[in-house]
Amino acid sequence: MIVLNLNCDHEHLFEGWFASSAAYDEQRERGLVSCPVCGSTTISRRPSAPYVNTGASAPAPARKSGAPVRSGAAQAAPAAPDADVVAAAVAMLRRLGRESEDVGDRFADEARRIHHGESDARNIRGRATRDDVSELIDEGISVLPLPADEDLH
């Protein structure tokens, strides 16, 4: 899995997660990569530094003079996401729902058929168990669990 820094033709910056650089290129060419802010499909990559796990521990957090250093669960909780970011994410999820075929409980079977070329390639959505999703991923089939539309606030 790679994380790419992207931007649209309206200069909105965002991240995209892809199985590989080739997967990004293929999805962008098919118009499947879109800006979560404005929906534009004219997307380009931005320069980004790769993440390399060296096995070294993370640097100690900066602290104000005299302030104690907290670690682990004692760290302050991250700030709540910006309302605009949440709204853009919800809009993107709803768009994905509108632009995909609902195959219901047949999701895992249909994803396999598409992957093996036995069914037309298209965006699908449906229901699958955790075991089904795990098996699909083990088989090299990319899936993305999403909340049901009624769960989006």
Stockholm file with secondary structure:
# STOCKHOLM 1.0

chainA/1-153         MIVLNLNCDHEHLFEGWFASSAAYDEQRERGLVSCPVCGSTTISRRPSAPYVNTGASAPAPARKSGAPVRSGAAQAAPAAPDADVVAAAVAMLRRLGRESEDVGDRFADEARRIHHGESDARNIRGRATRDDVSELIDEGISVLPLPADEDLH
#=GR chainA/1-153 SS CEEEEEEETTCCEEEEEESCHHHHHHHHHTTCCCCTTTCCCCEEECCCCCCCCCSCCCCCCCCCTTCCCCCGGGSCCCCCCCHHHHHHHHHHHHHHHHTSEEEETTHHHHHHHHHTTSSCCCCEEECCCHHHHHHHHHTTCCCCCCCCGGGCC
#=GC SS_cons         CEEEEEEETTCCEEEEEESCHHHHHHHHHTTCCCCTTTCCCCEEECCCCCCCCCSCCCCCCCCCTTCCCCCGGGSCCCCCCCHHHHHHHHHHHHHHHHTSEEEETTHHHHHHHHHTTSSCCCCEEECCCHHHHHHHHHTTCCCCCCCCGGGCC
//
